[in-house]
Amino acid sequence: MAPSAQILPTSASDEKYANVKWEELGFGFYRTDNMYVATCKYGESFQEGSIVPYADFQISPCSAVLNYGQAYRTEDDRIMLFRPDQNALRLQSGAQRLCMPYPSVDQFVSAVKKVVIANKKWIPPPGRGTLYIRPILFGSGPILGSFPVPEYTFTVFACPVGRYHKDNVGLNLKIEDKFRRAFPSGTGGVKSITNYSPVWITLAEAKAQGFSDVLFLDAATGKNIEELFASNVFIVKGNVVSTPEISGTILPGVTRNSIIELTRDFGYKVKERVVPVEDLLDADEVFCTGTAAIVTTIASVTFKGTKTGFKTGDKTLAAELFATLTDIQMGRVEDKKGWTVELTDATTPGLKL
Amino acid sequence: MAPSAQILPTSASDEKYANVKWEELGFGFYRTDNMYVATCKYGESFQEGSIVPYADFQISPCSAVLNYGQAYRTEDDRIMLFRPDQNALRLQSGAQRLCMPYPSVDQFVSAVKKVVIANKKWIPPPGRGTLYIRPILFGSGPILGSFPVPEYTFTVFACPVGRYHKDNVGLNLKIEDKFRRAFPSGTGGVKSITNYSPVWITLAEAKAQGFSDVLFLDAATGKNIEELFASNVFIVKGNVVSTPEISGTILPGVTRNSIIELTRDFGYKVKERVVPVEDLLDADEVFCTGTAAIVTTIASVTFKGTKTGFKTGDKTLAAELFATLTDIQMGRVEDKKGWTVELTDATTPGLKL
């Protein structure tokens, strides 16, 4: 098979930054220098893996659990991670749902740190983006039937990214009225590839129609909002902020969880509940959250051909939350939450920054 | 990453058969000699690929469409395929559902033939099993977001197998009452990995409880039977044979389709319809069908803790169908259906048997 990896310029060894046009950085794939790989036999536990040069995987047809995180370079040149332990826990719950062994939280966080350090020249300058970190767990051993897979691989790679949504003035969503993303007893509540490829068709159609993204309704009734293709949704009405409750069909986003806490700090009442489409259409303001989306304003939704607009701009709660969250992530304000992990020689024993 | 492929003895070049203990052949993975690989860029069409030595894939995290077929060695040493065109069409419909480009029917069938010829020493002796053929289509290009994938790979590999279910006296199924396999607007109607990993957990639990396999109920109502983990289901009551209708949530099995036709030839009335659990429990006989399962009798189902038994043995319709279908597949009787494709120098232009 022909090599499939896109070969992009990698850094010379004595540069502070990799050879990337940071000002043009979008949300796409760049090949970086190193990745982390560990393997695990069925019935065994993960042993410590190692950093290896980035390469395509050698795998058998696989199932994957995907979990995302990011590293940030602060203005005073410190390197920060945001809640990597929460991503580790989510990978564990996803692995349990899909009957896979999984690394410990410590191993997960250590692997993420190693990848960041091994690729530290790829962390964008402050304000230019983040180093997106993708830990993956998949069945890598050969198997003809479906279960159990004899070997699993846990790997982490990283890639510099800009904003996920380019529409800074607010997203225009299509409320998907035919295809559902997840159903009760399915895998909608874990970060798994099984949640994405089945709804590519809806995202492709919506983008062809000029929409920014898709908002899915619940499969059981088709009446309540669930989430976007890859982010959680919040609606604001007066002093009350509502977001779909965690019921097994939406992803328990780490950013979602952080935003709920910050919104409460701002004095709003936050309700995790069933959110009917009607409540969304009646909202003052709507936004979405995610590792990649951070906090992104939604300017409009279109449901059954009718478009409804919402408040956008600098005076929105979304703008306030975005500023507060990124201030914490970028180390511009003190982190009173204990959400950030600074990579120092002290916090990364055995690793040299 | 450490090599993950299981290295099993391959054949010396002058043997008729590979170095396999055919009498011990079960349904598991063996590494054979060669495979077929073609790649396709996004927005382009598949060009002809090539036969290469079997190796693990080099891929990025991927989504896959899986489609199965088999090659048989007849008693007079001819090599037969069973309805490869139908598998090609099913791969195409799966690719459309998952927004992937796909090979033409001719390319698909040609690729299958090439793999069989390149691995012909791995086709089991008559009665010992079949050469199981796995064509796979997956997004192989690197991408950080979810859509579109910049490159796709179509590959075919093959592996000798015995029977899928070892329970020759009949399967004992658990009717799964909590997890669903597929839901309306999902991918249950195409052969995709997204249909399997979400229900590994149920299969693992059922097997741990001593069951042979799982029978799933529909997600919308939980009242009607759909299919087993990887095969279709039929119920017999008097002179009427019923099987769940194709509605987008069950796989349109090629064996299912063939069995419907043979059953009608036998003089039974066949109904493709909604099949409530109650009708199953009231049946005289139950069986499942699939490329790997062929036709397998179901001895019992257990629903909410209550076990119901069905007719088994040589005098069942399942036994009669199994004999007739395998007679056709193995070339023991004339194929009046036009289902089999014999591999000869005439039917495989450019390939030398």
Interface residues (C-beta under 8 A of the other chain):
Chain A: M1 A2 P3 S4 A5 Q6 F27 G28 F29 R31 V37 T39 V52 A55 D56 F57 Q58 I59 S60 P61 C62 S63 A64 L66 R97 L98 C99 Y132 R134 I136 F138 S140 G141 P142 I143 L144 G145 S146 F147 P148 P150 E151 T153 T155 C159 V161 Y164 K178 F179 R180 F183 P184 S185 G186 T187 S192 I193 T194 Y196 S197 P198 W200 I201 L203 A204 A219 F229 A230
Chain B: M1 A2 P3 S4 A5 Q6 F27 G28 F29 R31 V37 T39 V52 A55 D56 F57 Q58 I59 S60 P61 C62 S63 A64 L66 R97 L98 C99 Y132 R134 I136 F138 S140 G141 P142 I143 L144 G145 S146 F147 P148 P150 E151 T153 T155 C159 V161 Y164 K178 F179 R180 F183 P184 S185 G186 T187 S192 I193 T194 Y196 S197 P198 W200 I201 L203 A204 A219 F229 A230
